[in-house]
Amino acid sequence: MDTIILSIVVVAVTGMVLGICIAVAAKKFAVELDPRIDDVAGMLPGANCGGCGFAGCSDLAKNIVEGNAPANKCPVCTPEAVARIAKYLGQKVEESEKKVAVVLCSGTLSHSKMGAKYNGVLDCRSAVQLNGGAKDCRFGCIGFGSCARACKFGAIEVIDGLAVVHPEICVGCGQCAEVCPRKLIKLVPASAPVHIYCNSLEKPALRMKKCTGSCIACRKCVKAEPDKFNVQGFMVRVVYTNPPDESVIEKAQCPRKCLLTPEQHLQAVRDGVKKKEGAA
């Protein structure tokens, strides 16, 4: 009995001494956190999407308070929220243009020539490591929806094997662009009215064999608005620092219907599905 009581006393005293040591160490080595960090974190949306480049909203809040990031670093924040953060911290914030994602491809299943049958994981990154998916074009959308799964805001829809961004929902976090193995998703100014929906670097003759929706580099758009487009070999891109308005669609008369507004592109994809269903 004495042994048991002695053991209990020893354990209790040892625990008390260790507790005191821990308490003293915690107080001595404690790192004081700026209370503004929690306040700023509360003003952020809490999406933890990673679009800011930091490890979540709390980490971004810490960097904003410490002056390592501007108050408008979060792409999801509304202008009102940014203004509140800036006012709270006494900072001045320069206006930044909202950006949205765009999938620069027209390669639906209806448009694409199919190659070898793909029988693997339905993930774009996994497909690239095998044979690149079922479509012959090795520059276009694989269509397995890795970008849609990465989007925390439900802004991407896969229609007929093609990822399509809904710009009215997109917040420009860039997570879809990060996961796309073919880098055909670009963040562009939300105000840009038109895009060229083709990402192929191949010669036009080869593109035409693989996708009926591909750009053939005829450069009619370039002739219509020379300073609004950038020619990169056989690829033509909109100059997003000086984009054309919608009138260029009528001026250029793109023979492949690659030059479209996001709304027209979405409608064209949906019309293709209806046409295919009607023919079935």
N, C-alpha and C positions, 0 to 999 in steps of 0.2 A: 504493500500500500504506500509506504514512504517513497519507494522508487517511482511509483506512478505520479504522486504529487510533485516530487522533485522534477520529473520530466515535464509536467505541465508548466511548472514555474519557469523552468529554463526556456521552454518554447515561447512562453508569454513574454519573458524579458527580452529574449532575442528578437522577437517580432517588434516589440516596442522600440528597441534600439535601432533596428533597421528602418522602421517607419520614421523615426526622428531624423536619421541620416538622409533618407530619401527626401523628406520635407525640406531639410536644410539645403540639400543639393539643388532641389527644384527651385527654391527661392534664390539661391546664389547664381545659378546659371540660367535663370528664366530669361527668355527673349520677349521683350515687350512689343506687342503688335499694335500698329497704328489703328485706333478704333474706326478711322475713316474707311479702312479696307472693307469692313463688313457693311458699312453704309453704302459704299459704291457698289459692292457686290449685290446688294439689295435693289439697286437701280438698274442693274443689268438684267437681260431677259432670262438668264438661267438655263439657256438652251444647251450649253456646254458642247457646242458643235465643233469647236476648234478652228472656225473660220478666221479667228483673230491671230492664230499662230501660237497661242498660249494654251497651257493645259487646263482649259475650262475657265468659267467665269470668275472664280475666286482668284485664280492666278492672274487673270487679266486685271481684275480690280487692284491687286497688289502692285502690279506694274504701272497702272495708271496713277495711283496715289504716289508711287515713288518717282514718277516722272519718266519712266522708261517706255511709256506708250501714251499716245494721245487719247483724249476722252472719246473720240469718235472711232476708235480702233475696232470696235465690235460691229460687224456688218449687219447684225440682226437688229441692233438698237434703232429705235425710231428717232427722228430729229429732236422730238420733245425730250426723250430720255437722255440723249447726248447733251442737250442744253442744260438739263437738271444737274448732270454730273459735272459739267464744266462750271456751272454757277457755284455748286457746292465746294469745288476745289479751287475756285478763283482762277480758272484757266480760260484762255481764249482758244476757240476751236475754228479752224478754217473749214469752210464747207467742202464736203467731198461728194463726188457724183456717185449715185447708187449704181451698183453693177448687178447684172444677172447672168446666169449661165445660159449658154446656147449650145446645142448639139449640132455641129456643122456637118450634117449628113442627111441624105435623102434615101438611103439604102434600106427601104422596107423589104420585107420578104417578097412583096409583089414586084418590086423593081429589081431585086438582086438575083443573079445567077447563082445557083447553089452548087457547091463542090462536093467533097466527100462528106458522108453522113457523120455528124458529130454525136458521139455517144459517151459523154463525160459529164462532169459537174457543171450545172447551169450557172456558171459564174464567169464573167468576162476575163478576169485575170487568170483563172484556171484554164480557160479555153485557149488563151494566147500561148500558154506553155505547152499545149498539145499541138493541135493543127490550126488554131485560130478561129475555130467555130465552123459553121456550115456554109457561110457566104464566101464566094470567091474573092471579093474585094478585101484586101488586107489593110485597108486604110479606113474603112467605114465602121459603123456601129455594129458590134457583135450581137447586141440585142438581148443579152441574158439578164440585164437589169441590175448590175452591180452598183451603178450610179443611183438608181431609184432606191435601193436598199440603204445606201449611204446618206441619202437626203432625209434629214429629220423633220422636214417641213412638208413632205408629200408633194413637192413641186415637179416631180418627174414621173411621167407615165410611159410605159412601153406599149406601143401600138404597132401591131403587125411586124414585130421584130425590130422596131426602131425606138430608141429613147427620145422622148419629146419633153422639153421643159415648158412649164406653164409660167411665163414671166410675172404674172400678177401674184403668184404665190412665192416665187423664188426670192430669197433674201440675199443671195450673193455670197454665201459662206464659203463656197469653193470646194466643199467636200466631194462633190460629184467629179469635179475636174481632177482631184487628187487620185481617185480610184480608177479612173478610166485608163486602161492600159494602152490605148491608142492615142491618147492626148487630143481627142477631137472635140472635147468640151472646153469651151473658152468662156472666161468671164469678160463681159463686154458692157459698155455703158447702157443702162436701161433705156436711155433716150434714143439709142440707135434704132431706126425704124426698119431697116432691111438687113438681110444676111445672105451670103452665098452658101447654100447647104450642100457642100461637097468638100471632102478632106483628102481626096486622092492625089498622089504625086505622080501617078503613072501617066504615060502618054495617052492622049484622048482616045486613040484607036483601041487601046487595051481597056480603058475604062468603059467604053461603050459596050464591049463584049460582056463585061461583068455586072454593069448596073445601068438600067435604062433611065435612072434619075440623076446620073452623074453630070458634072460640068465638063464640057468638051473644050474649054479654053478658047472659045471663039472670040472672046474679048469685046463683044458687043457692048457690054456694060462699061468697059474701060473707054471705048470710043464715045459713049454717051456722056460719061462724067470722068474724064481722065485723071483728075486730082482726087477722086473719091475712092479709087481702087488701087491695090498694090499687086503687081504681077510678080510671082515667085516661081520661075520656071513655067510649069504647066498648071500651076495653082494660082487662082485669083482670089484675093481677100479684100474685104471692105476695110478702108482706112477708118478705124473707129475714132480717131482723134478729129476726123473731119468727114463724118459719114454722109452719104447721100440721103435725100428724102425719098418718099414713096414714089414720086413721079419718075424716078429712074427705072422702075419696073416697066412702065409703059414705053419709055424712051428706048430701053435696051432690047425689049422683046426677046428675052432669053429663050432660046429654042428648046431648052431642056427643063425650063421652069425651076431653075435652081435659085434664082434671085427672087426672094419673097419676103414678106413681112412674117413675123412669128405666127400671126393669126392665119394668114394664107397657107403657110406651111402645115400647120396643124390641120386645117380643113382639107388640104390635099391628101394628107396621110389618112384621114378618116374617110374621104371619098374613095381612096384606093381600097380600103377594107370593104366598103359597101359594094364596090364594083366586083370585088373578088367573091363576096358572098352571093351576089346576084348571078354570077356566072356558075356558081357551084350547083 
